[in-house]
Every structure is written in C-alpha cells, then in structure tokens.
Amino acid sequence: MYPGDTLTARSTVTDKRESESRPDHGIVTWHTEGFNQRGERVIDFRRTNLIIKRGGS
C-alpha cells in the first residue's frame, strides 16, 4: 500500500445465527478482502458483528 493507491473491497457473509441473549439481534460473520489497482490482495480478514434484525426494536 502506498499513498495514492486505489482500493477496492468486497465482503461476503460466511455465517449467521440467532443471538441467544438478544432475540431481536443476530450474529453475522463476514469475510472481507481488499485489492489495490493492480488486483493484488492487500488485506484479508474475518469479523463478527451483532446486528439488529429487520423489524427489531
């Protein structure tokens, strides 16, 4: 990575499940990859988030 590089990222949901402690939320796992302008992968990580469900309070 250098100043001026153009970055592109894509995220894919790899897993989802209900939250046991918060019924109006779900737990989602994402896989994210980032690429520079030459198509070289410069970052690759997974993360998990607690997300409110549609129609949740």
N, C-alpha and C positions, 0 to 999 in steps of 0.2 A: 504494500500500500504506500502510495506517495500522494502528496498534495496534488490535486487536480485530477486524480483518477476518478472515473465514472463507475459507480457501484450499482449492481442490480441484486435484489434479494428475492428469494422465494421461500415461503413457509408452507408446510404440509402438516395437517393434523394426523398424528400417528396413533393416538389413543384418546378415548374419552370415557368417563364414568361418572356416576352419580356421587355427590358428596354425602358422606354418611352423617356428618354433623350439621349440614345446611341443606335441607331438602329443596330449596329454591335455587341452588347452585350446582354446577358440575365442575369436574376437574378435567382439563384438556392438556394433552402433551403435544408439543409442536416440534418439528424438525425444521431448522432454518439453515439455508446455505446462502452465502454472498459471493458474488463474482465481480471481477474487475472488467474493464473494457476489452481485455484480451481473452475473456472467457475462463480465466484462471480462478479457481475457488480460493478465496482469501479468508473465509470464515465458515465454520460448520459447527452448529451447536443444537442441543435439545433443551427445551424448557417446559415447565409445567405451570399452569395458571388455574386459579379458582375463578370461574366466570359465572355471572348470573345467567340463569336460563331465560329464554323468551317467556314473557308473561310473569316472570318472577317479580318479587317486590323490591 
